[in-house]
């Protein structure tokens, strides 16, 4: 499934993030850290 973030409502986005958190909390943490610039793209590639 491909998500178009530009066309999502906030509620739809929140639902997707809640689903990610429930299924894979480590992935959510990685996304959060990347957006907060705590992790660089180079570190993600490793």
mmJSON file of the N, C-alpha and C atoms, coordinates in Angstrom:
{"data_MODEL":{"atom_site":{
"group_PDB":["ATOM","ATOM","ATOM","ATOM","ATOM","ATOM","ATOM","ATOM","ATOM","ATOM","ATOM","ATOM","ATOM","ATOM","ATOM","ATOM","ATOM","ATOM","ATOM","ATOM","ATOM","ATOM","ATOM","ATOM","ATOM","ATOM","ATOM","ATOM","ATOM","ATOM","ATOM","ATOM","ATOM","ATOM","ATOM","ATOM","ATOM","ATOM","ATOM","ATOM","ATOM","ATOM","ATOM","ATOM","ATOM","ATOM","ATOM","ATOM","ATOM","ATOM","ATOM","ATOM","ATOM","ATOM","ATOM","ATOM","ATOM","ATOM","ATOM","ATOM","ATOM","ATOM","ATOM","ATOM","ATOM","ATOM","ATOM","ATOM","ATOM","ATOM","ATOM","ATOM","ATOM","ATOM","ATOM","ATOM","ATOM","ATOM","ATOM","ATOM","ATOM","ATOM","ATOM","ATOM","ATOM","ATOM","ATOM","ATOM","ATOM","ATOM","ATOM","ATOM","ATOM","ATOM","ATOM","ATOM","ATOM","ATOM","ATOM","ATOM","ATOM","ATOM","ATOM","ATOM","ATOM","ATOM","ATOM","ATOM","ATOM","ATOM","ATOM","ATOM","ATOM","ATOM","ATOM","ATOM","ATOM","ATOM","ATOM","ATOM","ATOM","ATOM","ATOM","ATOM","ATOM","ATOM","ATOM","ATOM","ATOM","ATOM","ATOM","ATOM","ATOM","ATOM","ATOM","ATOM","ATOM","ATOM"],
"id":[1,2,3,4,5,6,7,8,9,10,11,12,13,14,15,16,17,18,19,20,21,22,23,24,25,26,27,28,29,30,31,32,33,34,35,36,37,38,39,40,41,42,43,44,45,46,47,48,49,50,51,52,53,54,55,56,57,58,59,60,61,62,63,64,65,66,67,68,69,70,71,72,73,74,75,76,77,78,79,80,81,82,83,84,85,86,87,88,89,90,91,92,93,94,95,96,97,98,99,100,101,102,103,104,105,106,107,108,109,110,111,112,113,114,115,116,117,118,119,120,121,122,123,124,125,126,127,128,129,130,131,132,133,134,135,136,137,138],
"type_symbol":["N","C","C","N","C","C","N","C","C","N","C","C","N","C","C","N","C","C","N","C","C","N","C","C","N","C","C","N","C","C","N","C","C","N","C","C","N","C","C","N","C","C","N","C","C","N","C","C","N","C","C","N","C","C","N","C","C","N","C","C","N","C","C","N","C","C","N","C","C","N","C","C","N","C","C","N","C","C","N","C","C","N","C","C","N","C","C","N","C","C","N","C","C","N","C","C","N","C","C","N","C","C","N","C","C","N","C","C","N","C","C","N","C","C","N","C","C","N","C","C","N","C","C","N","C","C","N","C","C","N","C","C","N","C","C","N","C","C"],
"label_atom_id":["N","CA","C","N","CA","C","N","CA","C","N","CA","C","N","CA","C","N","CA","C","N","CA","C","N","CA","C","N","CA","C","N","CA","C","N","CA","C","N","CA","C","N","CA","C","N","CA","C","N","CA","C","N","CA","C","N","CA","C","N","CA","C","N","CA","C","N","CA","C","N","CA","C","N","CA","C","N","CA","C","N","CA","C","N","CA","C","N","CA","C","N","CA","C","N","CA","C","N","CA","C","N","CA","C","N","CA","C","N","CA","C","N","CA","C","N","CA","C","N","CA","C","N","CA","C","N","CA","C","N","CA","C","N","CA","C","N","CA","C","N","CA","C","N","CA","C","N","CA","C","N","CA","C","N","CA","C","N","CA","C"],
"label_alt_id":[null,null,null,null,null,null,null,null,null,null,null,null,null,null,null,null,null,null,null,null,null,null,null,null,null,null,null,null,null,null,null,null,null,null,null,null,null,null,null,null,null,null,null,null,null,null,null,null,null,null,null,null,null,null,null,null,null,null,null,null,null,null,null,null,null,null,null,null,null,null,null,null,null,null,null,null,null,null,null,null,null,null,null,null,null,null,null,null,null,null,null,null,null,null,null,null,null,null,null,null,null,null,null,null,null,null,null,null,null,null,null,null,null,null,null,null,null,null,null,null,null,null,null,null,null,null,null,null,null,null,null,null,null,null,null,null,null,null],
"label_comp_id":["UNK","UNK","UNK","UNK","UNK","UNK","UNK","UNK","UNK","UNK","UNK","UNK","UNK","UNK","UNK","UNK","UNK","UNK","UNK","UNK","UNK","UNK","UNK","UNK","UNK","UNK","UNK","UNK","UNK","UNK","UNK","UNK","UNK","UNK","UNK","UNK","UNK","UNK","UNK","UNK","UNK","UNK","UNK","UNK","UNK","UNK","UNK","UNK","UNK","UNK","UNK","UNK","UNK","UNK","UNK","UNK","UNK","UNK","UNK","UNK","UNK","UNK","UNK","UNK","UNK","UNK","UNK","UNK","UNK","UNK","UNK","UNK","UNK","UNK","UNK","UNK","UNK","UNK","UNK","UNK","UNK","UNK","UNK","UNK","UNK","UNK","UNK","UNK","UNK","UNK","UNK","UNK","UNK","UNK","UNK","UNK","UNK","UNK","UNK","UNK","UNK","UNK","UNK","UNK","UNK","UNK","UNK","UNK","UNK","UNK","UNK","UNK","UNK","UNK","UNK","UNK","UNK","UNK","UNK","UNK","UNK","UNK","UNK","UNK","UNK","UNK","UNK","UNK","UNK","UNK","UNK","UNK","UNK","UNK","UNK","UNK","UNK","UNK"],
"label_asym_id":["A","A","A","A","A","A","A","A","A","A","A","A","A","A","A","A","A","A","A","A","A","A","A","A","A","A","A","A","A","A","A","A","A","A","A","A","A","A","A","A","A","A","A","A","A","A","A","A","A","A","A","A","A","A","A","A","A","A","A","A","A","A","A","A","A","A","A","A","A","A","A","A","A","A","A","A","A","A","A","A","A","A","A","A","A","A","A","A","A","A","A","A","A","A","A","A","A","A","A","A","A","A","A","A","A","A","A","A","A","A","A","A","A","A","A","A","A","A","A","A","A","A","A","A","A","A","A","A","A","A","A","A","A","A","A","A","A","A"],
"label_entity_id":["1","1","1","1","1","1","1","1","1","1","1","1","1","1","1","1","1","1","1","1","1","1","1","1","1","1","1","1","1","1","1","1","1","1","1","1","1","1","1","1","1","1","1","1","1","1","1","1","1","1","1","1","1","1","1","1","1","1","1","1","1","1","1","1","1","1","1","1","1","1","1","1","1","1","1","1","1","1","1","1","1","1","1","1","1","1","1","1","1","1","1","1","1","1","1","1","1","1","1","1","1","1","1","1","1","1","1","1","1","1","1","1","1","1","1","1","1","1","1","1","1","1","1","1","1","1","1","1","1","1","1","1","1","1","1","1","1","1"],
"label_seq_id":[1,1,1,2,2,2,3,3,3,4,4,4,5,5,5,6,6,6,7,7,7,8,8,8,9,9,9,10,10,10,11,11,11,12,12,12,13,13,13,14,14,14,15,15,15,16,16,16,17,17,17,18,18,18,19,19,19,20,20,20,21,21,21,22,22,22,23,23,23,24,24,24,25,25,25,26,26,26,27,27,27,28,28,28,29,29,29,30,30,30,31,31,31,32,32,32,33,33,33,34,34,34,35,35,35,36,36,36,37,37,37,38,38,38,39,39,39,40,40,40,41,41,41,42,42,42,43,43,43,44,44,44,45,45,45,46,46,46],
"pdbx_PDB_ins_code":[null,null,null,null,null,null,null,null,null,null,null,null,null,null,null,null,null,null,null,null,null,null,null,null,null,null,null,null,null,null,null,null,null,null,null,null,null,null,null,null,null,null,null,null,null,null,null,null,null,null,null,null,null,null,null,null,null,null,null,null,null,null,null,null,null,null,null,null,null,null,null,null,null,null,null,null,null,null,null,null,null,null,null,null,null,null,null,null,null,null,null,null,null,null,null,null,null,null,null,null,null,null,null,null,null,null,null,null,null,null,null,null,null,null,null,null,null,null,null,null,null,null,null,null,null,null,null,null,null,null,null,null,null,null,null,null,null,null],
"Cartn_x":[0.842,0.0,0.89,0.586,1.321,0.452,1.015,0.278,0.683,-0.291,-0.024,-0.215,0.873,0.787,0.2,0.379,-0.153,-1.668,-2.289,-3.748,-4.43,-3.651,-4.224,-4.741,-5.818,-6.254,-5.392,-5.437,-4.674,-5.137,-6.434,-6.966,-6.448,-6.383,-5.862,-4.386,-3.622,-2.2,-2.013,-2.792,-2.702,-3.022,-3.984,-4.347,-3.192,-2.541,-1.397,-0.271,0.018,1.092,0.761,-0.493,-0.901,-0.742,-1.045,-0.885,0.592,1.446,2.891,3.376,2.919,3.333,2.908,1.707,1.202,1.946,2.253,2.882,4.394,5.019,6.481,6.943,6.964,7.336,8.758,9.658,11.02,11.052,10.211,10.132,9.606,8.597,8.068,9.155,9.945,11.022,12.056,12.387,13.333,12.791,11.519,10.899,10.939,10.569,10.564,11.962,12.949,14.328,14.83,14.476,14.9,14.285,13.002,12.341,12.877,13.299,13.879,15.372,15.889,17.299,18.261,17.803,18.666,19.419,18.944,19.55,19.779,20.96,21.27,20.921,20.755,20.504,21.617,22.841,23.955,23.791,23.339,23.127,21.98,20.972,19.841,20.292,21.192,21.682,22.489,23.113,23.935,23.051],
"Cartn_y":[-1.172,0.0,1.239,2.167,3.424,4.51,5.253,6.313,7.662,8.494,9.846,10.795,11.13,11.956,13.325,13.822,15.133,15.172,14.017,13.966,13.383,13.021,12.426,13.507,13.179,14.051,13.736,14.6,14.365,13.08,12.828,11.612,10.359,10.39,9.243,9.034,10.123,10.037,9.46,9.956,9.456,7.967,7.528,6.111,5.263,5.738,5.016,4.942,6.045,6.06,5.153,5.122,4.233,2.772,2.471,1.105,0.712,1.631,1.366,1.137,1.977,1.855,0.512,0.07,-1.198,-2.391,-2.329,-3.481,-3.494,-2.319,-2.272,-0.991,-0.98,0.233,0.709,-0.211,0.205,1.022,0.682,1.445,2.844,2.946,4.261,5.1,4.492,5.225,5.697,4.871,5.259,6.427,6.371,7.465,8.75,8.661,9.831,10.414,9.572,10.044,10.666,10.092,10.631,12.009,12.151,13.445,14.497,14.068,14.99,15.208,14.631,14.743,14.168,13.157,12.455,11.326,10.947,9.89,10.451,10.197,10.688,9.623,10.032,9.038,7.988,8.384,7.438,6.367,6.76,5.791,4.838,5.34,4.508,3.46,3.841,2.912,1.77,1.999,0.956,-0.077],
"Cartn_z":[0.0,0.0,0.0,-0.89,-0.968,-0.36,0.58,1.244,0.666,0.366,-0.112,1.065,1.728,2.928,2.647,1.414,1.059,0.99,0.813,0.68,1.909,2.925,4.133,5.071,5.772,6.856,8.083,9.069,10.291,10.969,10.944,11.574,10.868,9.54,8.791,9.102,9.165,9.489,10.89,11.842,13.216,13.286,12.479,12.453,11.915,10.865,10.299,11.324,11.992,12.982,14.167,14.587,15.68,15.268,14.013,13.508,13.493,13.049,13.046,14.476,15.397,16.8,17.383,17.038,17.574,16.992,15.7,15.041,15.182,15.227,15.271,15.962,17.29,18.018,17.707,17.363,17.032,15.749,14.791,13.55,13.829,14.679,15.037,15.702,16.576,17.24,16.229,15.252,14.208,13.397,13.022,12.267,13.084,14.35,15.226,15.368,15.604,15.742,14.446,13.309,12.019,11.798,12.097,11.914,12.878,14.058,15.041,14.814,13.728,13.333,14.383,15.105,16.053,15.358,14.159,13.361,11.967,11.411,10.068,9.03,7.776,6.723,6.635,6.924,6.887,7.962,9.142,10.214,9.875,9.196,8.801,7.797,6.88,5.864,6.462,7.609,8.239,8.784],
"occupancy":[1.0,1.0,1.0,1.0,1.0,1.0,1.0,1.0,1.0,1.0,1.0,1.0,1.0,1.0,1.0,1.0,1.0,1.0,1.0,1.0,1.0,1.0,1.0,1.0,1.0,1.0,1.0,1.0,1.0,1.0,1.0,1.0,1.0,1.0,1.0,1.0,1.0,1.0,1.0,1.0,1.0,1.0,1.0,1.0,1.0,1.0,1.0,1.0,1.0,1.0,1.0,1.0,1.0,1.0,1.0,1.0,1.0,1.0,1.0,1.0,1.0,1.0,1.0,1.0,1.0,1.0,1.0,1.0,1.0,1.0,1.0,1.0,1.0,1.0,1.0,1.0,1.0,1.0,1.0,1.0,1.0,1.0,1.0,1.0,1.0,1.0,1.0,1.0,1.0,1.0,1.0,1.0,1.0,1.0,1.0,1.0,1.0,1.0,1.0,1.0,1.0,1.0,1.0,1.0,1.0,1.0,1.0,1.0,1.0,1.0,1.0,1.0,1.0,1.0,1.0,1.0,1.0,1.0,1.0,1.0,1.0,1.0,1.0,1.0,1.0,1.0,1.0,1.0,1.0,1.0,1.0,1.0,1.0,1.0,1.0,1.0,1.0,1.0],
"B_iso_or_equiv":[0.0,0.0,0.0,0.0,0.0,0.0,0.0,0.0,0.0,0.0,0.0,0.0,0.0,0.0,0.0,0.0,0.0,0.0,0.0,0.0,0.0,0.0,0.0,0.0,0.0,0.0,0.0,0.0,0.0,0.0,0.0,0.0,0.0,0.0,0.0,0.0,0.0,0.0,0.0,0.0,0.0,0.0,0.0,0.0,0.0,0.0,0.0,0.0,0.0,0.0,0.0,0.0,0.0,0.0,0.0,0.0,0.0,0.0,0.0,0.0,0.0,0.0,0.0,0.0,0.0,0.0,0.0,0.0,0.0,0.0,0.0,0.0,0.0,0.0,0.0,0.0,0.0,0.0,0.0,0.0,0.0,0.0,0.0,0.0,0.0,0.0,0.0,0.0,0.0,0.0,0.0,0.0,0.0,0.0,0.0,0.0,0.0,0.0,0.0,0.0,0.0,0.0,0.0,0.0,0.0,0.0,0.0,0.0,0.0,0.0,0.0,0.0,0.0,0.0,0.0,0.0,0.0,0.0,0.0,0.0,0.0,0.0,0.0,0.0,0.0,0.0,0.0,0.0,0.0,0.0,0.0,0.0,0.0,0.0,0.0,0.0,0.0,0.0],
"pdbx_formal_charge":[null,null,null,null,null,null,null,null,null,null,null,null,null,null,null,null,null,null,null,null,null,null,null,null,null,null,null,null,null,null,null,null,null,null,null,null,null,null,null,null,null,null,null,null,null,null,null,null,null,null,null,null,null,null,null,null,null,null,null,null,null,null,null,null,null,null,null,null,null,null,null,null,null,null,null,null,null,null,null,null,null,null,null,null,null,null,null,null,null,null,null,null,null,null,null,null,null,null,null,null,null,null,null,null,null,null,null,null,null,null,null,null,null,null,null,null,null,null,null,null,null,null,null,null,null,null,null,null,null,null,null,null,null,null,null,null,null,null],
"auth_seq_id":[1,1,1,2,2,2,3,3,3,4,4,4,5,5,5,6,6,6,7,7,7,8,8,8,9,9,9,10,10,10,11,11,11,12,12,12,13,13,13,14,14,14,15,15,15,16,16,16,17,17,17,18,18,18,19,19,19,20,20,20,21,21,21,22,22,22,23,23,23,24,24,24,25,25,25,26,26,26,27,27,27,28,28,28,29,29,29,30,30,30,31,31,31,32,32,32,33,33,33,34,34,34,35,35,35,36,36,36,37,37,37,38,38,38,39,39,39,40,40,40,41,41,41,42,42,42,43,43,43,44,44,44,45,45,45,46,46,46],
"auth_comp_id":["UNK","UNK","UNK","UNK","UNK","UNK","UNK","UNK","UNK","UNK","UNK","UNK","UNK","UNK","UNK","UNK","UNK","UNK","UNK","UNK","UNK","UNK","UNK","UNK","UNK","UNK","UNK","UNK","UNK","UNK","UNK","UNK","UNK","UNK","UNK","UNK","UNK","UNK","UNK","UNK","UNK","UNK","UNK","UNK","UNK","UNK","UNK","UNK","UNK","UNK","UNK","UNK","UNK","UNK","UNK","UNK","UNK","UNK","UNK","UNK","UNK","UNK","UNK","UNK","UNK","UNK","UNK","UNK","UNK","UNK","UNK","UNK","UNK","UNK","UNK","UNK","UNK","UNK","UNK","UNK","UNK","UNK","UNK","UNK","UNK","UNK","UNK","UNK","UNK","UNK","UNK","UNK","UNK","UNK","UNK","UNK","UNK","UNK","UNK","UNK","UNK","UNK","UNK","UNK","UNK","UNK","UNK","UNK","UNK","UNK","UNK","UNK","UNK","UNK","UNK","UNK","UNK","UNK","UNK","UNK","UNK","UNK","UNK","UNK","UNK","UNK","UNK","UNK","UNK","UNK","UNK","UNK","UNK","UNK","UNK","UNK","UNK","UNK"],
"auth_asym_id":["A","A","A","A","A","A","A","A","A","A","A","A","A","A","A","A","A","A","A","A","A","A","A","A","A","A","A","A","A","A","A","A","A","A","A","A","A","A","A","A","A","A","A","A","A","A","A","A","A","A","A","A","A","A","A","A","A","A","A","A","A","A","A","A","A","A","A","A","A","A","A","A","A","A","A","A","A","A","A","A","A","A","A","A","A","A","A","A","A","A","A","A","A","A","A","A","A","A","A","A","A","A","A","A","A","A","A","A","A","A","A","A","A","A","A","A","A","A","A","A","A","A","A","A","A","A","A","A","A","A","A","A","A","A","A","A","A","A"],
"auth_atom_id":["N","CA","C","N","CA","C","N","CA","C","N","CA","C","N","CA","C","N","CA","C","N","CA","C","N","CA","C","N","CA","C","N","CA","C","N","CA","C","N","CA","C","N","CA","C","N","CA","C","N","CA","C","N","CA","C","N","CA","C","N","CA","C","N","CA","C","N","CA","C","N","CA","C","N","CA","C","N","CA","C","N","CA","C","N","CA","C","N","CA","C","N","CA","C","N","CA","C","N","CA","C","N","CA","C","N","CA","C","N","CA","C","N","CA","C","N","CA","C","N","CA","C","N","CA","C","N","CA","C","N","CA","C","N","CA","C","N","CA","C","N","CA","C","N","CA","C","N","CA","C","N","CA","C","N","CA","C","N","CA","C"],
"pdbx_PDB_model_num":[1,1,1,1,1,1,1,1,1,1,1,1,1,1,1,1,1,1,1,1,1,1,1,1,1,1,1,1,1,1,1,1,1,1,1,1,1,1,1,1,1,1,1,1,1,1,1,1,1,1,1,1,1,1,1,1,1,1,1,1,1,1,1,1,1,1,1,1,1,1,1,1,1,1,1,1,1,1,1,1,1,1,1,1,1,1,1,1,1,1,1,1,1,1,1,1,1,1,1,1,1,1,1,1,1,1,1,1,1,1,1,1,1,1,1,1,1,1,1,1,1,1,1,1,1,1,1,1,1,1,1,1,1,1,1,1,1,1]
}}}
